[in-house]
Amino acid sequence: MTQARGQGTEPGEGERERERASTVRVFIALAPPDEAKDELERELRPAYDAYPQMRWNRIEDWHITLAFLGELPVGTVPLLGPPLADLAASRGPVELALRGGGHFDERVLWSGIDGDVDGLHRLAADVRGVVKECGVPFEDRPLRPHLTLARARRDDRSSVADVAAGLAGFAGRPWRAERLHLVGSNFGRGPGPIRYRDIEAWTFDGR
């Protein structure tokens, strides 16, 4: 006998799709300018060739996360826009640079962040304060400024450590983070690669 919904049955695929469509995976971030990304891309070209099995992030998706909010109801996201716009309007650009490299547990490859790191921490704290004032729950983890470059396959973690060691001497040119980005991703919504899109972005207009 077919068991009715609400009596312990698992949701069907159609229902899971509707649930996913009603939420969006969101974070707030900064993005390096094209010149800084091109510089790091040139440094990584030998690694791209030597380690094609790694899951390399698209260069256009490189970002520095200030606050990761996770899955939010679609209707909640617009609440963040006005206060984040006000915050950006009150702040000046942050002077940063990409420097060196490292990894998290031999699984995630990253480039480090140099420059006005104290200013970056202050900006992240203010961004997270805005999120809390909007009543949006999220896991407020300590900020570890970095730019994620790639992830290892499950059966190959040594590659990440090797590439990170090769980035140890990298020192990118200084650049200015000019805009604050509210970003959505398709993580967990299909078998394809992760893709990011700006939901909205605001220029730092303060001085």
N, C-alpha and C positions, 0 to 999 in steps of 0.2 A: 504494500500500500504506500502511495506517495505521501510523504510527510509534509504538512503545510509549513510555509515560512513562519518564523516566530516560534517554532517548536524545536529549536536546536539544529536546524539545517544550516549548512554553509551557504553564504550568498553566491549566486550564480555569477558568471563572467560578466553578463550585461549589467548587473547591479554593481559589481566592482568597478566597471568602467564609469558608471554614473557617479560613483563616490569619488573616483579620481578626478573626474571632470569638474567636480564642485569644489576642489581645492587646488592650490598652486604652491609649489615649493619655492620659498622666497629667501633672499638674503640681501643685505645692504653692503655696498662695496665701493672701492676705488679701482680705476683701471689705468695702467701705464699708457702713455702716448705711443703712437706708432713707432717713433724713432727709438724709444727704449725697448720696445718689443722686438724690433728688427735687430737691434744689437745683441740681445739675448738669443734670438733665433740663430744668428750666425755662429754664436758660441756653441749652440746645441747641434749644429748640422752633423758633425761626426757621430754624435750619439744617436741621432735619428737613423743614420745608416747602420750603425753597429748593433742597435737594439730595436729592430722594427717590431719585435713582439710586445713591447711595452704599450700600454694604452695612453698614448700621447694626447694631451688636451689640445684643442684647436687654439692657435695663437690669438685669434680674435676673441676668444673666451677668457684669456688670462685676466685675473682680477685679484685684488687684495680684500678679503672679507673682513668687514668691520662688525657685523652682527648676522648670525645665521638664525633665521626664524623658523625654518622647517616648513611643514605643510600647514597652510593657512586657508580658511574658507575664502573663496573668491570675493565675497562681499566685504571681508575685513580689509583687504589690501588697500582700497581707496582711502581708508581712514588715515593711513600713514603719509599720504602725499602732502597735505598742507603743512603739517609740522616739520616734515623733513625739508620741504621747500624753504620754510622760515629759517631753519637751522643753516642750510647752505647759504642763504642770503646774508647771514650774519657772520660767516667765516671766510677767511682768505684761503687761497690754495696752500697745500702742504708740500714742502720740498722733500722729495724722496729720491732714492736710487735703488737699483737692483744690485745685490752683491752676494757672491758665493752661492753655496747650495747645501742641501742637506736632505734628510729623509725622516719620515715617521715610520718606525718599526720595519724598515726595509720594504715598505709597501707603497709609500707616497713620496714622490720626488718633488722638491720645492727649491725655489730661489729665495734667498734672504732679502730683507728690506733694510736699507741704510738711510741716512739723512735725518730728518726731524722726526725721529721715532717717538719722542715724548709728545710732540704735537699730534702724531697719529693716534697715540693712546688717548689723548684728551678728546680728539674727535670721535673715536670709537665709544668712549664713555658717554659723550653727549648724544650720539646716535642711539645708544642703548637706553638712555634716559627717555628719549622721545618715544621709543617703542613701548616702554613700560607705562608712560603716561597715557598712551593710546589703549592701554589695557590688553595688549597682545602678549600672551605668555610665550616664553622661549627659554632655552637653556643658556644662561648667562655665563659662558665659560671664559676663563682668562684669555685675553687677546695674545696670540702668538703670530706676529706679522710675518706673512710669507705669501708667495705666489705659487700655487700648485701647477706643476708642469706635466706630471704623468703618474700613472699607477701601474704597479706590477701585476702581471698575471698570477693566478693562484699558485702555479707550479714553478714560478721563477721570480725570486726576490733578490738574488744577488745583483741583477742588472741595476736596480735602483741605487744601491750603495756604490756601485762602480761609477755611475754617471754623477752622483753627488760628489764623489771624490774629485772627479774631473772638473767640476765647477768651483772648486775651493778658491781658485785664484781669480775668479771673474769679478770685475768691478765695473759696473755700468755707469754711464754718465748721469749726472743729476737731472731731475725733471720735476715738473710741478703737477700735482694732482688737481685738476681744474674743476672736476665735477663729482657729484655724489650720485651713485647709481642704485636704484631699487630694481633688483634682478629676479626673474623667474626662471626656473629650469624644468626640464622634462624628466628629471632623474626618476627612475623606477616606473616609467610609463611605457616601456617597450624595450625591445631587444637592441635597438640602435644605440649609437653613441650619445652621451649627454650633450645637450644643447642649452645655451643660455640666451636670454633676450632681455633687453631693457624694458621694464614696465614703465619706468619714468626715470628721468635724470635731471639734476639741477646744478647750475653753475655756482661755484663759490664766489659770491659777489662782495663779501666783506673785505676789509683791508686791515 
